[in-house]
Amino acid sequence: MTFPSLFLFKMIYSLITHPVSLIVDGNLEDHWNTCPKVSSVLSLVRVNSSDDDVAPLRVCPGMRFQVADLLAHLQAAPVSTNDVLLKPYLASWDELIKFLEALGPMVGLISQEIESKTAIIRDLAQKAEKEAEKKIKDRKRKLSFGYTSIRSMIKWELENGLVDFHKQTNSGCRTLLRLHRALLWLQNFLQELGKDASEGERLRSPSDLCKETYQRTLAHHHNWWVRKAAELAFLAMPERPYFYQLVCVETQSEAAVVLNRVVRAIEEVYERNEVTLQEHGMLDLP
């Protein structure tokens, strides 16, 4: 690594290792952590094609991230007509974390912070379940607690006074909002990555696409220092052939089919959560 590259890396690292959260929350007190390299402002943009025109997704040998697993979790999350199950939603994030980690230490810095967010919700769910178990005398009865779905979590936390609309807390609702914003960025990025080049033009680099989609989504929630740190990190993003390998395809047209399926699944989950958060006035929780 050259001196300028090393300097930029250390500068970004010093920004992102400050002790709270950075890119997801958008504060200078935020932090990312490095991960090893393995081989709203905007509404979602819809993908018009249907799943009828796609081949089954392949499992990629030797890869921690499996796009087939991501898609399975995303498709399992929607329930009823307007809700999202919490377990498959968080499992989807587990796969997206692996995706970010696979992009190298600079881009993968965000994955540690996202993982801490999913851990907060899981810890809250575990504590709530234990409390529910203590209150139930008849162990044969079906246990009922608040962290089954997004809507049940919001209802539970509001009823138990866990949500503060004026100051930061570690509530599941506030944490969900941060994940929700990050999901919009990843949806936009994957959609742009799956697009073919216009006639007579070359495919744009993943680095440029990542920066552009960040600027029109997450950047609106971040201050200047956080935006610059993020944009520097995106410069280290791998080129397109690596993404083909990551989703187990060989060409841009094959990648488009796979990524569009993922984007549609993210879109369904995102829009349900957007409506739910909006209904409860939670799109601007501090």
VENRARA-V752714 format. One line per field, one symbol per residue. psi: psi as a letter, one per 40 degrees, with the letter a starting at -180 (. if undefined). Layout:
# VENRARA-V752714
psi=???
This chain:
# VENRARA-V752714
psi=hidddddddddddddeeifbicdddeieeiiiiiiihh.hdiiihihdiieefiiiiihhhehdhhdddddddddedhiaefihhddddddddddddddddeeidddeddddddddddddddddddddddddddehdheeihihiefdiddddddddddefehheeihifiddddddddddddddddddddddeiiiiheiihiiddddddddddecddeeiiddddddddddedehiidddddddefieiddddddddddddddddddddddddddddefeefh.
